[in-house]
Amino acid sequence: MAAVILRCSADRLLRRNYPGLVGRLADSGRFLDRWRLGFCPDLQPGTEAWLLLQGTNDAGSGLIGHGWISSAPYQAAAGSVPGATDWFVAVVFDAVLPLGEQIRPGTLGAAIPDGCWAGAGGPPLVTVPPSYEPVLRRLWRDYGPAAVDPAEVAAGTLPPEATSAVLVNRWERDGDARRACLAFHGTSCAACGFSFESAYGELAADAIAIHHVVPPAMLDSGYQLDPIADLVPLCRNCHAVAHGTNPPRTIPELRDMMSGAGHIRGRVVSDADLRAQEDARRILGGPA
């Protein structure tokens, strides 16, 4: 499904209380907004959407937000909103940049020379060619907002000497890489086997952290990430212990530490496992 660019002027963003949107999204991680298009586009829920600020010059333009189309195009009920005869879509924004920190047209133009990155006017919605989608994601990963770990201690609650910083490479936060890693390795911790889904239910399956096997400082900017070989899922405890040294501890080292402390990594044996063991004994002629 093709991605789209939502083009918007600075005046329109300010009328929509964009600074407030930035704050609310920082608190909740998601923000649902009604987006006026003025025409009925061929859009499906789940379409990736990029928010492009269009000003009168390069300083007032640039890529400023990311989200997803969450509804089919619709018209508001007559009299419910100004311009009710226009077409709207619901957009869920999951990341935005404060005004003034947008990714500038010069940076965008260097990566995609024939894009619509500067200047006012033009249609409010533009379809992104499929070949441009990975380029936009890479730019957003490199220049977009840094993700905040909700488990981190709030600044000022402890004296500086009691806290330590953990540097996390943007690759560990990339959505596509994360999905590929979890699709291959599963959602259980690669070190201790803890499963958020088993402990807290299906809604907590995404709470697992993603850890970079090779320290990011050892990788140059041209490195091509392999999400299966380079990333592994770790629970928050194991992730913190892994980053307790520089370079981080390896997965075998974490397992050795747990084994030395008397904790053996394992899992609950299911009925299917027991039947498989009984079948194996019968085949081998051993005692049942």
C-alpha positions in Angstrom: 0.0 0.0 0.0 1.5 3.3 -1.1 2.4 6.0 1.4 1.2 9.6 1.1 2.4 13.0 2.0 0.0 15.4 3.7 1.1 19.0 2.9 0.2 21.7 5.3 1.1 25.4 5.8 2.6 26.7 9.1 -0.6 28.9 9.6 -2.7 25.8 9.4 -0.6 23.9 11.9 -0.7 26.8 14.3 -4.5 27.1 13.9 -4.6 23.4 14.9 -2.6 24.1 18.0 0.4 22.2 16.7 2.6 22.9 19.8 -0.2 21.3 21.9 -0.2 18.3 19.6 3.5 17.9 20.1 3.1 17.9 23.9 0.1 15.5 23.9 1.9 13.0 21.5 5.0 13.1 23.8 2.8 12.1 26.7 0.7 9.4 25.1 2.7 8.2 22.0 -0.3 8.6 19.7 -2.6 11.4 18.6 -5.8 11.1 16.5 -6.6 14.0 14.2 -9.3 14.8 11.6 -7.5 15.9 8.4 -9.3 17.9 5.8 -8.5 17.1 2.2 -11.0 18.9 0.1 -11.5 16.0 -2.3 -12.2 12.3 -2.1 -8.9 10.4 -2.5 -8.4 6.7 -3.0 -7.1 5.9 0.5 -7.3 2.9 2.7 -6.9 2.6 6.4 -3.4 1.7 7.3 -1.7 3.9 4.7 1.5 5.4 5.9 1.4 9.2 6.0 4.1 11.8 6.2 3.4 15.4 7.3 5.2 18.0 5.2 5.3 21.6 6.3 5.2 24.0 3.4 6.4 27.6 3.9 7.4 30.4 1.7 11.1 29.5 2.0 13.3 26.6 3.0 13.6 27.7 6.6 9.8 27.4 7.0 9.4 24.1 5.2 10.3 20.4 5.7 9.2 17.0 6.9 7.8 17.4 10.3 5.5 14.4 11.2 4.7 10.7 10.6 1.6 8.7 11.1 -1.1 6.4 9.6 -4.4 6.9 7.9 -6.9 5.3 10.2 -10.2 5.7 8.3 -11.6 5.7 4.9 -12.4 9.1 3.4 -15.7 10.5 4.7 -17.7 13.7 4.7 -18.8 15.2 8.1 -22.4 15.7 8.9 -23.9 18.9 7.6 -23.3 21.7 10.1 -21.0 19.7 12.4 -17.7 21.3 11.3 -16.9 24.2 9.0 -16.5 23.0 5.4 -18.5 19.9 6.1 -18.9 19.2 2.4 -15.2 18.6 2.1 -13.7 15.2 2.5 -11.8 14.1 5.6 -9.7 11.2 6.9 -8.7 10.3 10.4 -4.9 10.3 10.9 -3.1 8.8 13.8 0.2 10.6 14.3 2.9 8.6 16.1 5.8 11.0 15.8 6.2 14.8 15.2 8.9 17.3 15.4 8.6 20.8 17.1 8.3 23.7 14.7 11.7 24.8 13.7 13.2 21.3 13.9 11.7 19.8 10.8 13.9 18.0 8.3 14.8 20.8 5.8 14.2 20.7 2.1 18.0 20.7 1.4 18.4 17.4 3.2 15.2 16.0 1.6 16.3 17.2 -1.8 19.7 15.6 -1.5 18.0 12.2 -1.0 15.1 12.7 -3.3 15.9 15.4 -5.9 12.5 15.6 -7.6 10.4 15.8 -4.5 7.9 18.6 -3.6 9.9 19.8 -0.5 9.7 23.6 -0.7 7.2 26.3 -1.6 3.6 26.9 -0.8 0.6 25.7 -2.7 -0.1 22.4 -4.5 -2.5 19.6 -3.6 -3.0 18.8 0.1 -2.1 15.1 -0.5 0.6 13.5 -2.7 1.2 9.8 -3.2 4.8 8.7 -2.5 6.4 6.5 -5.2 7.3 3.1 -3.8 11.0 3.6 -4.4 10.9 6.8 -2.2 9.3 5.1 0.8 12.5 3.4 2.2 14.4 6.7 1.6 11.9 8.7 3.7 12.0 6.1 6.5 15.8 6.3 6.6 15.7 10.1 6.7 13.2 10.0 9.5 15.3 7.4 11.4 18.4 9.5 11.0 17.0 13.0 11.6 13.6 12.5 13.2 12.7 12.4 16.9 14.6 10.1 19.2 12.4 7.6 20.9 12.0 7.9 24.7 12.1 4.8 26.8 9.1 4.9 29.2 11.2 2.9 31.7 13.8 5.6 32.0 14.0 7.7 35.2 12.6 11.2 34.8 15.3 13.9 34.8 15.8 15.6 38.2 14.4 12.9 40.3 17.8 11.6 41.3 21.2 13.2 41.7 23.3 13.1 38.6 25.9 10.7 40.1 23.1 8.1 40.7 22.0 7.9 37.1 23.7 6.6 33.9 22.9 7.1 30.3 22.4 4.2 27.8 23.0 5.2 24.2 20.6 3.4 21.9 21.2 3.4 18.1 18.3 4.5 15.9 18.4 1.0 14.2 17.1 -0.5 17.5 14.0 1.8 17.2 13.3 1.3 13.5 9.8 -0.2 13.1 10.6 -2.3 10.1 13.8 -3.8 11.6 11.9 -4.4 14.9 9.1 -6.3 13.1 11.6 -8.5 11.1 13.6 -9.2 14.3 10.5 -10.3 16.3 9.1 -12.3 13.3 12.2 -14.4 13.3 13.2 -14.6 17.0 9.8 -14.3 18.6 8.8 -12.0 21.4 10.5 -13.9 24.3 13.8 -12.6 25.8 16.7 -14.2 24.0 18.7 -14.3 27.3 16.3 -15.4 30.0 13.2 -16.5 28.0 10.8 -14.2 29.8 7.6 -13.5 27.8 5.6 -10.3 28.3 2.7 -11.9 26.5 2.6 -14.9 28.7 3.0 -12.9 31.9 0.7 -9.9 31.1 -1.4 -11.0 28.1 -1.5 -10.3 24.4 -1.6 -6.5 24.9 1.9 -6.6 26.4 3.5 -8.6 23.6 5.2 -5.4 22.2 6.8 -4.5 25.5 9.9 -6.5 24.7 13.0 -4.4 23.9 15.2 -4.8 20.9 19.0 -5.0 21.4 21.8 -4.5 18.9 24.2 -7.4 19.1 27.2 -5.4 17.8 27.8 -2.1 19.6 26.6 0.7 17.4 29.8 2.6 17.9 31.6 -0.1 15.9 29.3 0.4 12.9 29.8 3.1 10.3 27.0 5.1 8.6 27.1 2.9 5.5 26.5 -0.4 7.4 23.5 -2.3 6.1 21.5 -3.6 9.1 20.5 -7.3 9.1 17.6 -7.4 11.6 17.8 -11.1 12.0 21.6 -11.4 12.7 22.1 -8.0 14.3 19.1 -7.6 16.5 17.7 -9.8 19.3 14.7 -9.3 21.7 15.6 -8.7 25.4 13.4 -8.1 28.4 14.1 -4.8 30.2 16.1 -6.5 33.0 18.4 -8.3 30.6 18.7 -5.2 28.4 19.8 -3.1 31.3 22.4 -5.7 32.4 23.7 -6.0 28.8 24.3 -2.3 28.7 25.9 -2.2 32.1 29.3 -2.6 30.5 31.0 -1.1 27.5 31.0 -2.9 25.1 27.6 -4.5 26.1 27.6 -8.0 27.5 26.7 -10.7 24.9 23.7 -13.0 25.1 25.9 -16.0 26.1 27.5 -13.9 28.9 24.0 -13.0 30.2 23.1 -16.7 30.3 26.3 -17.6 32.0 25.6 -14.9 34.7 22.1 -16.3 35.3 23.4 -19.9 35.4 26.1 -18.8 37.9 23.5 -17.2 40.1 21.4 -20.4 40.1 18.8 -19.4 37.6 18.3 -21.8 34.7 16.7 -20.6 31.5 13.7 -22.8 30.6 10.1 -22.9 29.7 6.9 -24.7 30.7 6.6 -28.1 29.1 3.3 -28.4 27.2 1.1 -31.5 26.7 2.3 -31.6 23.1 5.9 -31.7 24.3 5.1 -34.6 26.6 3.3 -36.5 23.8 6.3 -35.9 21.5 8.7 -37.3 24.2 6.5 -40.4 24.6 6.4 -41.0 20.9 10.2 -40.6 20.7 10.6 -43.3 23.5 8.3 -45.7 21.7 10.2 -45.2 18.4 13.5 -45.8 20.1 12.2 -48.7 22.0 12.9 -47.2 25.4 10.7 -47.3 28.5 7.5 -45.3 28.3 
